[in-house]
Amino acid sequence: MDLKRRAFLRLAGTGICTLPLTISGLTQAGQAAAKKQAVQQRLITLEPEQAEWFSQSPPTDLWGMGQDILELEQHVPAEITVRNRLPDPSSVHWHGMRVPNNMDGASGLTQQAIEPGSSHTYRFTPRDAGTYWAHSHHNTYEQLARGLYLPLIVEESTPYPVDHDHLLVLDDWRVNSTGQLDLESLGSMHEWTHGGRMGNLLTVNREITPRLQVEAGSRTRLRILNAANSRIMTLELNGLQSWIIAKDGQPLTKPLKTNGSLTIAPAERYDLIVDIPADWQGEQPIYETSSKTQLTGAFWQVIPGNERSAVRQDPQSLPANPVPVLQGKQPDQQAQLLMTGGAMGGMRSAVYRNTRMSAQKLSVNKQAWAFNGVANLPDTPLLSARSGETVEIEIINDTRWPHGMHLHGHHFQQHGSDRYEAGIWHDTVLMEKNEKLTIRFQAGEPGKWLLHCHMIEHQAAGMATWIEVTA
C-alpha cells in the first residue's frame, strides 16, 4: 500500500472529510491560521466485510472499519465518529496516541462500549506524527481476531524525502477447511495459558502476498505494524540497506542502520528507510520467518527507475515529537510489576475480583496469569502519580513465555533489555521469558491508564493492571 500514490478520492468515498476547505486569496499567514482552526472530521463504520483470499472457497467473513487507512494531521483537532453496525458492542482504542483519558477507548475503564446501532464521537488533537493504529478494545481477543483494526498515520507537516511511502500491516488469521475464520477455537484455555492464539494464514495489508511497487534504485519509507493477536513476527530484510527512523511512532534521534531481521511483537510499529538496489528487477520477496517455515509475506514489484546517483546519503532524522524530556530526572514514583502464571509457571493461586482463588478455580474463571498476585484489573492502581511526575516501573517476567507490554496514553524509555537501543521511545516492548526491564516516563493526561500484555489472550486471562494519573 503506497501512501504517496493513493488517491484522496478513494478515501472520500468512505465519508472522510477535512474542514474547512482551502480558501483562495488568503495570505500564507492567513492560510496557516485557518488551518489551525480546522477540525478533521472523520467517520469510521464498524461493520462486516469480506476478503477474497481463496479462489476455490466463498469469500471469508471478517469485521472491519470501512476503509484501508486513517490519515490525520498533526496538531489539528480531530472529531472521529464511530458507528457500530456490528451485532456486538465495541470500542476503538487509538493505540500509541497521547489522547485525553476519556477518549482512550478502553471499554469498562474509560468509556462504555458502543452498542450495536449506536455511535460515539472521539475528540482529540494528534500531538505526535508517526505510525499508529486504531483497534477494538472490547472483547479484544475475539474482535481483533476478526479483523477489527485500522492503521493510522499522523502525517508530518513537511513530507519526508522518499520516493515511496509503503505500509506493511502483518497479521495472522486462523481459518478452517472452508476458508472461514475458525471462531469455534476462540477462547481456548490451552492457547490462553501458552503463547496465545496463533493463526495459519499470513496476510499483509489484509491481502495474500501483495505487491509493493517501487523503482530500481529508489528509496522507500516502510511503515511496519504487527496486528496479530499474539504472534511475534520476524521480518527478513534480505540484506537490504535500511535504517530504523521511528519506533512506535516516535522518531529516533539518529537513524539506526540495519540489514538483518526485524523482530516485532504484537502492536509494535517500526518505520524503516529502505534503499532498493539499482540492479533489482521483477519481483523480490519479503519474508516472515518467525515459524519453522519461511513464509513469503509480500513482494517488492521492482520496475525500471530513473537515472540516480550510485551512492545515496544516509537518511535524515524525522522531526522530533513533543515528548517530555527525561534525561537527568530522578523518578518521583516507583513500582514493581511481577508477572506470574501461564503454562509451566507454577502459580498456585491469585486474587481475582477481590477473592483469592486456587489455580483450578482461576481456570474455571478463564484466568491464568497475574500481575503482583492479582489476575486481571484490580480495584486499586499499580501506582498513582501527578501529571508531570517522572514514573519508573520495574517489570519482571517470571513466566515461561514472552510478553509484549503496552502502556496506554504514554510513551516510555526502557533499560535492562539489550534488544532495543538506549533512548528509544516505546508504547509497547517485547519481554522474553525470565527477562527484567525498567520503563520510565512522565505521567501525562489525568485518568486511568491500562498497562497490559498485548498478546491479547494473555490480557484476557489476567495480564492487565492500570496506573492513575491525577491533576
C-alpha positions in Angstrom: 0.0 0.0 0.0 1.8 3.1 -1.3 0.7 6.1 0.8 2.2 8.7 -1.5 0.3 7.4 -4.6 -3.1 6.6 -3.1 -5.8 8.9 -4.4 -7.7 11.0 -1.9 -10.9 10.3 -3.7 -10.7 6.7 -2.7 -10.9 7.7 1.0 -13.5 10.4 0.3 -16.0 7.7 -0.7 -15.9 6.4 2.9 -17.2 9.6 4.4 -13.8 11.1 5.3 -13.6 14.9 5.0 -11.5 17.7 6.4 -12.9 21.2 7.2 -12.5 23.9 6.3 -11.7 23.7 2.6 -8.8 25.8 1.3 -9.9 29.4 0.7 -8.3 31.0 -2.3 -6.9 34.5 -1.8 -5.7 34.0 1.7 -2.2 35.1 2.5 0.2 32.4 3.7 -0.2 33.5 7.3 -4.0 33.5 6.8 -4.0 30.0 5.4 -1.9 28.9 8.4 -4.3 30.5 10.8 -7.3 28.9 9.0 -5.5 25.5 9.2 -5.1 25.9 13.0 -8.8 26.4 13.3 -9.7 23.5 11.2 -11.3 20.3 12.5 -10.5 17.0 11.0 -13.9 15.2 10.8 -13.7 11.5 10.1 -16.3 8.7 10.0 -15.4 5.1 10.9 -18.0 2.4 10.5 -17.5 -0.9 12.3 -19.1 -3.4 10.0 -18.9 -6.9 8.5 -16.7 -7.2 5.4 -15.3 -10.0 3.2 -11.9 -10.9 1.9 -11.3 -12.7 -1.5 -8.5 -14.9 -0.2 -9.2 -18.3 -1.7 -10.3 -18.9 -5.3 -11.9 -22.2 -4.5 -13.9 -21.0 -1.5 -16.5 -18.4 -0.8 -15.3 -15.0 0.5 -14.0 -15.0 4.1 -16.2 -13.1 6.5 -14.3 -10.6 8.6 -15.0 -7.5 10.6 -13.5 -4.1 9.6 -13.7 -0.4 9.9 -14.9 0.5 6.5 -11.6 1.7 5.0 -8.0 0.8 4.5 -6.3 3.5 6.4 -7.0 6.6 8.6 -4.8 9.7 8.0 -4.7 12.7 10.3 -2.7 15.9 10.5 -0.5 16.6 13.5 -1.7 19.5 15.8 -5.1 19.8 14.1 -8.1 18.9 16.3 -9.9 15.7 15.2 -13.5 14.6 15.6 -13.9 10.9 14.7 -17.4 9.5 14.8 -17.6 5.7 15.1 -20.7 4.0 14.0 -21.3 0.4 15.2 -23.0 -1.8 12.6 -21.8 -5.0 14.2 -24.0 -7.4 16.2 -21.8 -6.9 19.3 -20.8 -3.9 21.4 -17.3 -2.5 20.7 -15.0 0.5 21.2 -12.0 2.0 19.5 -8.6 2.4 21.1 -6.1 4.8 19.5 -3.0 2.7 20.1 0.1 4.9 20.7 -1.8 8.2 20.6 -1.5 10.5 23.6 -5.1 11.5 23.9 -7.4 12.6 26.8 -8.2 9.7 29.1 -11.9 9.7 28.3 -11.0 9.3 24.6 -8.7 6.3 25.1 -11.4 3.8 24.1 -10.8 1.1 26.8 -14.3 -0.1 27.5 -15.1 -0.7 31.1 -12.4 1.7 32.2 -12.6 4.9 30.2 -15.9 4.5 28.4 -18.9 2.3 28.0 -18.9 0.1 24.9 -20.7 1.4 21.8 -23.8 -0.7 21.4 -24.9 -2.1 18.1 -26.7 0.6 16.1 -25.2 3.4 18.1 -22.3 5.8 17.5 -19.7 7.6 19.6 -17.5 10.6 18.8 -13.9 10.7 19.8 -12.3 14.2 20.1 -8.6 14.8 20.4 -5.7 16.6 18.8 -2.9 14.4 17.5 0.2 15.5 19.3 2.7 13.2 17.6 3.3 12.5 13.9 4.0 8.9 13.1 2.6 5.4 12.5 -0.1 4.2 14.9 -3.3 2.1 14.7 -6.8 2.0 15.9 -8.4 -1.3 17.1 -11.2 -2.7 19.2 -10.7 -2.6 22.9 -13.8 -4.6 23.9 -13.7 -8.4 23.8 -10.4 -7.7 22.1 -9.3 -11.3 21.8 -12.3 -12.0 19.5 -12.8 -8.7 17.8 -9.1 -8.3 16.9 -9.0 -11.9 15.6 -12.0 -11.0 13.4 -10.0 -8.0 11.9 -11.4 -5.0 13.8 -8.5 -2.7 13.4 -7.2 0.1 11.1 -3.7 1.5 10.5 -3.5 5.2 11.4 -0.9 7.7 10.0 -0.4 11.1 11.5 1.4 13.0 8.8 4.5 15.2 9.4 4.0 18.8 8.5 6.8 18.5 5.9 6.8 15.3 3.8 9.8 13.1 4.5 12.1 12.9 1.4 11.5 9.5 -0.1 10.3 8.1 -3.4 7.6 5.9 -1.9 5.8 5.5 1.5 4.6 2.0 1.9 2.5 0.4 4.7 3.2 -3.2 5.7 0.5 -4.5 8.2 1.3 -8.0 9.2 -1.4 -10.3 10.5 -2.1 -14.0 11.0 -5.6 -15.4 10.9 -7.0 -18.8 12.0 -9.1 -20.2 9.1 -10.8 -23.6 8.9 -11.1 -26.0 6.0 -13.9 -24.0 4.4 -11.8 -20.8 4.3 -13.7 -19.1 7.0 -12.4 -17.7 10.3 -12.2 -20.5 12.9 -14.4 -18.9 15.5 -15.0 -22.1 17.4 -11.4 -22.0 18.6 -11.8 -18.6 20.2 -11.4 -18.7 24.0 -9.2 -21.9 24.0 -7.6 -22.1 27.5 -4.7 -24.0 26.1 -3.8 -21.1 23.9 -4.5 -18.5 26.7 -2.1 -20.3 29.0 0.6 -20.8 26.4 1.7 -18.4 23.6 -1.7 -17.1 22.7 -3.8 -17.5 19.5 -1.7 -18.4 16.5 -3.1 -18.3 13.0 -2.4 -20.4 10.0 -2.7 -17.7 7.3 -0.4 -14.8 6.9 -1.6 -11.6 5.3 0.0 -8.2 4.6 -2.4 -5.3 4.3 -5.2 -7.8 4.6 -4.1 -9.4 1.3 -2.1 -12.6 0.5 1.3 -11.7 -0.9 0.6 -8.2 -2.2 3.0 -6.4 -4.5 4.6 -3.1 -3.4 5.6 -1.3 -6.5 9.0 0.5 -6.4 11.6 1.7 -8.9 15.0 0.2 -9.0 17.4 2.4 -7.1 14.5 4.2 -5.3 14.2 4.9 -1.5 11.1 3.8 0.4 9.7 4.6 3.8 8.3 1.3 5.0 5.8 1.5 7.9 5.5 -1.9 9.6 2.8 -2.9 12.0 2.2 -6.2 13.7 -1.6 -6.5 14.1 -1.7 -10.2 15.1 -3.4 -11.3 18.3 -0.3 -13.0 19.7 2.3 -13.9 17.1 5.7 -12.3 17.3 6.7 -11.6 13.7 10.2 -11.7 12.3 10.6 -9.8 9.0 13.6 -10.8 6.9 15.2 -7.8 5.2 17.3 -9.9 2.9 20.4 -7.7 3.4 18.7 -4.6 2.0 20.3 -1.4 3.1 17.9 0.0 5.6 17.6 2.3 8.7 15.1 2.4 11.5 13.9 6.0 11.8 11.0 5.6 14.2 9.7 3.1 16.8 6.0 3.1 17.9 5.5 6.4 16.1 8.4 8.2 17.8 11.4 9.3 15.8 14.9 8.0 16.7 17.4 10.8 17.4 19.6 9.2 14.8 18.6 6.6 12.2 19.8 3.2 13.2 21.3 1.2 10.3 20.2 -2.5 10.0 20.4 -5.1 7.3 19.3 -8.2 9.3 16.0 -9.4 10.5 13.5 -7.3 12.5 11.5 -9.0 15.3 8.2 -7.3 16.0 5.9 -8.0 18.9 2.1 -7.7 18.5 1.2 -4.0 18.4 4.8 -2.7 17.8 5.5 -0.5 14.8 8.7 0.3 13.0 9.4 2.9 10.4 12.3 2.0 8.1 14.0 3.7 5.3 14.9 1.0 2.6 17.0 1.5 -0.4 16.1 -0.7 -3.4 19.2 -1.8 -5.3 19.6 -0.3 -8.7 20.2 -3.7 -10.3 16.9 -5.3 -9.0 14.2 -6.1 -11.3 10.9 -8.0 -11.3 9.5 -9.5 -8.1 11.7 -9.7 -4.9 10.2 -11.5 -1.8 9.8 -10.1 1.7 9.9 -13.0 4.1 8.4 -13.6 7.5 10.5 -16.2 9.4 9.0 -16.5 12.9 7.9 -20.1 12.4 9.9 -23.1 11.2 8.6 -22.4 7.7 9.9 -19.4 5.9 6.8 -17.6 4.5 6.5 -15.0 1.8 4.6 -12.1 3.2 4.8 -9.7 0.2 6.8 -8.9 -2.9 8.7 -5.8 -4.0 7.4 -5.2 -7.5 10.5 -3.6 -9.0 10.1 -1.6 -12.2 12.9 0.3 -14.1 13.9 3.5 -12.4 15.3 6.9 -13.5 19.0 7.7 -13.5 20.1 8.1 -9.9 23.4 8.5 -8.2 25.0 5.2 -7.3 25.7 6.4 -3.8 23.0 7.9 -1.6 23.4 9.9 1.5 22.3 8.3 4.8 18.7 9.2 5.6 18.0 12.2 7.9 16.1 12.0 11.2 12.4 12.7 11.4 11.4 15.9 13.3 11.1 15.1 17.0 7.7 14.9 18.5 6.9 16.9 21.7 7.5 14.0 24.1 8.7 15.2 27.6 12.5 15.0 28.1 13.6 12.6 30.8 17.3 13.0 30.9 18.7 13.7 34.4 15.3 13.4 36.1 15.0 11.1 39.1 11.8 9.2 39.5 9.1 10.7 41.7 7.1 7.4 41.7 8.3 3.9 41.5 6.6 0.5 41.4 7.4 -3.1 40.6 5.3 -5.4 38.4 5.9 -9.1 38.8 4.4 -11.3 36.0 3.5 -14.8 37.0 1.3 -17.7 35.7 0.8 -19.5 32.5 1.6 -23.0 31.5 4.6 -24.4 33.4 4.6 -21.2 35.5 3.7 -22.9 38.8 1.2 -20.2 40.0 -0.8 -21.8 42.7 -3.3 -19.0 43.5 -4.1 -15.4 42.8 -6.6 -12.8 43.7 -9.4 -12.4 41.2 -12.3 -10.0 41.8 -11.2 -9.4 45.3 -11.2 -13.1 46.1 -8.2 -15.4 46.4 -8.6 -18.4 44.2 -6.7 -21.6 43.6 -5.2 -22.2 40.1 -8.1 -24.6 39.4 -10.7 -22.1 40.4 -8.9 -19.4 38.4 -9.1 -21.7 35.3 -12.8 -22.0 35.7 -13.0 -18.2 35.5 -10.6 -18.3 32.5 -7.8 -16.6 34.4 -4.2 -18.0 34.1 -1.9 -15.0 34.7 -1.3 -12.4 37.4 0.4 -9.1 38.0 1.7 -8.8 41.6 -0.6 -11.7 42.5 -3.8 -10.2 41.0 -5.5 -11.7 38.0 -7.0 -9.0 35.7 -7.9 -5.4 36.7 -7.5 -4.7 40.4 -9.7 -2.1 42.2 -6.6 -0.1 43.1 -3.9 1.2 40.7 -0.4 -0.2 40.4 0.7 3.4 41.3 -0.7 6.9 41.5 1.3 9.9 40.1 0.6 13.5 39.5 0.6 14.7 35.9 4.2 15.8 35.1 5.9 13.5 37.6 8.5 11.0 36.5 7.5 7.4 36.9 9.6 4.3 36.9 8.2 0.7 36.8 10.4 -2.4 37.1 8.8 -5.3 35.2 9.9 -8.8 35.9 8.7 -11.6 33.6 8.8 -14.6 35.9 7.0 -16.8 33.4 8.0 -19.3 30.6 6.5 -17.1 27.8 7.3 -13.9 26.1 5.0 -10.9 26.5 4.5 -7.6 24.7 3.8 -5.0 27.3 1.8 -1.9 26.3 1.1 1.2 28.3 -1.9 3.3 27.2 -1.6 7.1 26.7 2.1 7.4 27.2 5.5 6.7 25.6 8.3 5.4 27.7 12.0 4.6 27.6 13.4 1.3 28.8 16.6 0.0 30.2 17.6 -3.6 31.0 16.9 -5.2 27.7 19.6 -5.2 25.0 17.0 -5.9 22.4 16.4 -2.2 21.9 18.8 0.7 21.5 19.0 3.1 24.5 17.0 6.2 24.4 14.3 4.9 22.0 10.7 5.7 22.9 8.1 2.9 23.0 4.5 2.3 23.8 5.0 -1.5 23.5 8.0 -3.6 24.3 8.8 -7.3 23.9 9.9 -9.2 27.0 11.3 -12.7 26.8 10.8 -15.3 29.5 12.7 -14.6 32.7 13.6 -11.1 31.5 13.6 -8.0 33.6 13.5 -4.4 32.4 12.6 -0.9 33.7 10.4 1.6 31.9 10.5 5.3 32.7 8.1 8.0 31.5 6.5 11.3 32.5 2.9 11.0 33.8 0.6 12.6 31.2 -3.1 13.3 31.0 -5.1 12.7 34.2 -7.1 9.5 34.3 -6.9 5.7 34.5 -4.4 4.2 32.0 -4.1 0.5 31.2 -0.9 -1.4 31.4 -1.2 -4.9 29.9 0.2 -7.6 27.8 -0.6 -7.2 24.1 -0.6 -10.9 23.5 -4.3 -10.4 23.7 -5.2 -13.8 25.1 -2.8 -13.2 28.0 -4.5 -9.9 28.7 -7.9 -11.6 28.7 -6.6 -14.3 31.0 -5.2 -11.9 33.7 -2.3 -9.8 32.4 -3.8 -6.3 32.9 -3.5 -3.6 35.5 -3.7 0.2 35.5 -2.0 3.4 36.7 -3.7 6.5 38.0 -2.6 10.0 36.9 -4.0 12.9 38.9 -4.0 16.6 38.1 
